[in-house]
Amino acid sequence: MMEEMKEVNWQEVIRTMVEELVKDKSKERLLAEAKGIRKEMKVDVSAAELIRADRDARSSNPWFKCYCCDIF
């Protein structure tokens, strides 16, 4: 079958497919590793609590002005 299609550069086609497969597998491995690291880094504090604490710390600063809600 491949012999019938002499106009196709099969070596290049196969090389390209293997390179794409290697890239995809590498991405999958890196994503799995990143997910594992992210899972280990999880904290028991919610984002809302962190934001609230940050706002409270800033609002106690007399020189801080919040431009989104005009808090001085």
PyMOL commands that place a pseudoatom at each C-alpha (Angstrom):
pseudoatom trace, name=CA, resn=MET, resi=1, chain=A, elem=C, hetatm=0, pos=[0.000, 0.000, 0.000]
pseudoatom trace, name=CA, resn=MET, resi=2, chain=A, elem=C, hetatm=0, pos=[2.749, 2.482, 0.910]
pseudoatom trace, name=CA, resn=GLU, resi=3, chain=A, elem=C, hetatm=0, pos=[4.661, 1.414, -2.189]
pseudoatom trace, name=CA, resn=GLU, resi=4, chain=A, elem=C, hetatm=0, pos=[1.749, 2.590, -4.328]
pseudoatom trace, name=CA, resn=MET, resi=5, chain=A, elem=C, hetatm=0, pos=[2.013, 6.127, -2.936]
pseudoatom trace, name=CA, resn=LYS, resi=6, chain=A, elem=C, hetatm=0, pos=[5.533, 7.048, -3.952]
pseudoatom trace, name=CA, resn=GLU, resi=7, chain=A, elem=C, hetatm=0, pos=[4.789, 10.790, -3.932]
pseudoatom trace, name=CA, resn=VAL, resi=8, chain=A, elem=C, hetatm=0, pos=[4.478, 10.741, -0.127]
pseudoatom trace, name=CA, resn=ASN, resi=9, chain=A, elem=C, hetatm=0, pos=[7.647, 11.170, 1.902]
pseudoatom trace, name=CA, resn=TRP, resi=10, chain=A, elem=C, hetatm=0, pos=[6.821, 8.527, 4.497]
pseudoatom trace, name=CA, resn=GLN, resi=11, chain=A, elem=C, hetatm=0, pos=[9.989, 9.097, 6.487]
pseudoatom trace, name=CA, resn=GLU, resi=12, chain=A, elem=C, hetatm=0, pos=[9.032, 12.742, 7.040]
pseudoatom trace, name=CA, resn=VAL, resi=13, chain=A, elem=C, hetatm=0, pos=[5.394, 11.861, 7.802]
pseudoatom trace, name=CA, resn=ILE, resi=14, chain=A, elem=C, hetatm=0, pos=[6.417, 9.277, 10.402]
pseudoatom trace, name=CA, resn=ARG, resi=15, chain=A, elem=C, hetatm=0, pos=[9.063, 11.589, 11.908]
pseudoatom trace, name=CA, resn=THR, resi=16, chain=A, elem=C, hetatm=0, pos=[6.490, 14.397, 12.268]
pseudoatom trace, name=CA, resn=MET, resi=17, chain=A, elem=C, hetatm=0, pos=[3.944, 12.064, 13.872]
pseudoatom trace, name=CA, resn=VAL, resi=18, chain=A, elem=C, hetatm=0, pos=[6.501, 10.703, 16.347]
pseudoatom trace, name=CA, resn=GLU, resi=19, chain=A, elem=C, hetatm=0, pos=[7.677, 14.223, 17.260]
pseudoatom trace, name=CA, resn=GLU, resi=20, chain=A, elem=C, hetatm=0, pos=[4.075, 15.312, 17.912]
pseudoatom trace, name=CA, resn=LEU, resi=21, chain=A, elem=C, hetatm=0, pos=[3.436, 12.202, 20.010]
pseudoatom trace, name=CA, resn=VAL, resi=22, chain=A, elem=C, hetatm=0, pos=[6.567, 12.854, 22.076]
pseudoatom trace, name=CA, resn=LYS, resi=23, chain=A, elem=C, hetatm=0, pos=[5.524, 16.488, 22.638]
pseudoatom trace, name=CA, resn=ASP, resi=24, chain=A, elem=C, hetatm=0, pos=[2.008, 15.440, 23.674]
pseudoatom trace, name=CA, resn=LYS, resi=25, chain=A, elem=C, hetatm=0, pos=[3.286, 12.792, 26.093]
pseudoatom trace, name=CA, resn=SER, resi=26, chain=A, elem=C, hetatm=0, pos=[5.763, 15.272, 27.550]
pseudoatom trace, name=CA, resn=LYS, resi=27, chain=A, elem=C, hetatm=0, pos=[2.976, 17.824, 28.093]
pseudoatom trace, name=CA, resn=GLU, resi=28, chain=A, elem=C, hetatm=0, pos=[0.792, 15.186, 29.751]
pseudoatom trace, name=CA, resn=ARG, resi=29, chain=A, elem=C, hetatm=0, pos=[3.644, 14.185, 32.076]
pseudoatom trace, name=CA, resn=LEU, resi=30, chain=A, elem=C, hetatm=0, pos=[4.399, 17.800, 33.006]
pseudoatom trace, name=CA, resn=LEU, resi=31, chain=A, elem=C, hetatm=0, pos=[0.726, 18.559, 33.633]
pseudoatom trace, name=CA, resn=ALA, resi=32, chain=A, elem=C, hetatm=0, pos=[0.366, 15.490, 35.855]
pseudoatom trace, name=CA, resn=GLU, resi=33, chain=A, elem=C, hetatm=0, pos=[3.468, 16.538, 37.792]
pseudoatom trace, name=CA, resn=ALA, resi=34, chain=A, elem=C, hetatm=0, pos=[2.156, 20.110, 38.160]
pseudoatom trace, name=CA, resn=LYS, resi=35, chain=A, elem=C, hetatm=0, pos=[-1.210, 18.832, 39.389]
pseudoatom trace, name=CA, resn=GLY, resi=36, chain=A, elem=C, hetatm=0, pos=[0.564, 16.724, 42.008]
pseudoatom trace, name=CA, resn=ILE, resi=37, chain=A, elem=C, hetatm=0, pos=[2.635, 19.678, 43.186]
pseudoatom trace, name=CA, resn=ARG, resi=38, chain=A, elem=C, hetatm=0, pos=[-0.462, 21.893, 43.294]
pseudoatom trace, name=CA, resn=LYS, resi=39, chain=A, elem=C, hetatm=0, pos=[-2.327, 19.284, 45.327]
pseudoatom trace, name=CA, resn=GLU, resi=40, chain=A, elem=C, hetatm=0, pos=[0.541, 19.175, 47.846]
pseudoatom trace, name=CA, resn=MET, resi=41, chain=A, elem=C, hetatm=0, pos=[0.479, 22.976, 48.132]
pseudoatom trace, name=CA, resn=LYS, resi=42, chain=A, elem=C, hetatm=0, pos=[-3.222, 23.173, 48.996]
pseudoatom trace, name=CA, resn=VAL, resi=43, chain=A, elem=C, hetatm=0, pos=[-3.956, 25.166, 52.142]
pseudoatom trace, name=CA, resn=ASP, resi=44, chain=A, elem=C, hetatm=0, pos=[-6.974, 24.990, 54.384]
pseudoatom trace, name=CA, resn=VAL, resi=45, chain=A, elem=C, hetatm=0, pos=[-7.648, 28.714, 54.018]
pseudoatom trace, name=CA, resn=SER, resi=46, chain=A, elem=C, hetatm=0, pos=[-10.154, 29.823, 51.406]
pseudoatom trace, name=CA, resn=ALA, resi=47, chain=A, elem=C, hetatm=0, pos=[-9.365, 32.525, 48.882]
pseudoatom trace, name=CA, resn=ALA, resi=48, chain=A, elem=C, hetatm=0, pos=[-12.065, 34.731, 50.402]
pseudoatom trace, name=CA, resn=GLU, resi=49, chain=A, elem=C, hetatm=0, pos=[-10.381, 34.560, 53.815]
pseudoatom trace, name=CA, resn=LEU, resi=50, chain=A, elem=C, hetatm=0, pos=[-7.008, 35.499, 52.326]
pseudoatom trace, name=CA, resn=ILE, resi=51, chain=A, elem=C, hetatm=0, pos=[-8.516, 38.436, 50.423]
pseudoatom trace, name=CA, resn=ARG, resi=52, chain=A, elem=C, hetatm=0, pos=[-10.389, 39.625, 53.515]
pseudoatom trace, name=CA, resn=ALA, resi=53, chain=A, elem=C, hetatm=0, pos=[-7.219, 39.465, 55.625]
pseudoatom trace, name=CA, resn=ASP, resi=54, chain=A, elem=C, hetatm=0, pos=[-5.295, 41.412, 52.990]
pseudoatom trace, name=CA, resn=ARG, resi=55, chain=A, elem=C, hetatm=0, pos=[-7.987, 44.087, 52.808]
pseudoatom trace, name=CA, resn=ASP, resi=56, chain=A, elem=C, hetatm=0, pos=[-8.129, 44.354, 56.591]
pseudoatom trace, name=CA, resn=ALA, resi=57, chain=A, elem=C, hetatm=0, pos=[-4.352, 44.788, 56.752]
pseudoatom trace, name=CA, resn=ARG, resi=58, chain=A, elem=C, hetatm=0, pos=[-4.437, 47.489, 54.088]
pseudoatom trace, name=CA, resn=SER, resi=59, chain=A, elem=C, hetatm=0, pos=[-7.393, 49.355, 55.563]
pseudoatom trace, name=CA, resn=SER, resi=60, chain=A, elem=C, hetatm=0, pos=[-5.587, 49.725, 58.901]
pseudoatom trace, name=CA, resn=ASN, resi=61, chain=A, elem=C, hetatm=0, pos=[-2.858, 51.671, 57.068]
pseudoatom trace, name=CA, resn=PRO, resi=62, chain=A, elem=C, hetatm=0, pos=[-3.726, 55.418, 57.320]
pseudoatom trace, name=CA, resn=TRP, resi=63, chain=A, elem=C, hetatm=0, pos=[-2.014, 56.133, 53.980]
pseudoatom trace, name=CA, resn=PHE, resi=64, chain=A, elem=C, hetatm=0, pos=[-3.929, 53.498, 52.060]
pseudoatom trace, name=CA, resn=LYS, resi=65, chain=A, elem=C, hetatm=0, pos=[-6.749, 54.570, 49.753]
pseudoatom trace, name=CA, resn=CYS, resi=66, chain=A, elem=C, hetatm=0, pos=[-8.904, 51.990, 47.996]
pseudoatom trace, name=CA, resn=TYR, resi=67, chain=A, elem=C, hetatm=0, pos=[-9.834, 53.415, 44.596]
pseudoatom trace, name=CA, resn=CYS, resi=68, chain=A, elem=C, hetatm=0, pos=[-12.447, 50.772, 43.831]
pseudoatom trace, name=CA, resn=CYS, resi=69, chain=A, elem=C, hetatm=0, pos=[-14.712, 51.520, 46.808]
pseudoatom trace, name=CA, resn=ASP, resi=70, chain=A, elem=C, hetatm=0, pos=[-13.375, 54.884, 48.119]
pseudoatom trace, name=CA, resn=ILE, resi=71, chain=A, elem=C, hetatm=0, pos=[-12.318, 53.549, 51.501]
pseudoatom trace, name=CA, resn=PHE, resi=72, chain=A, elem=C, hetatm=0, pos=[-9.791, 55.770, 53.231]
for i in range(1, 72): cmd.bond("trace and resi %d" % i, "trace and resi %d" % (i + 1))
show_as sticks, trace
zoom trace
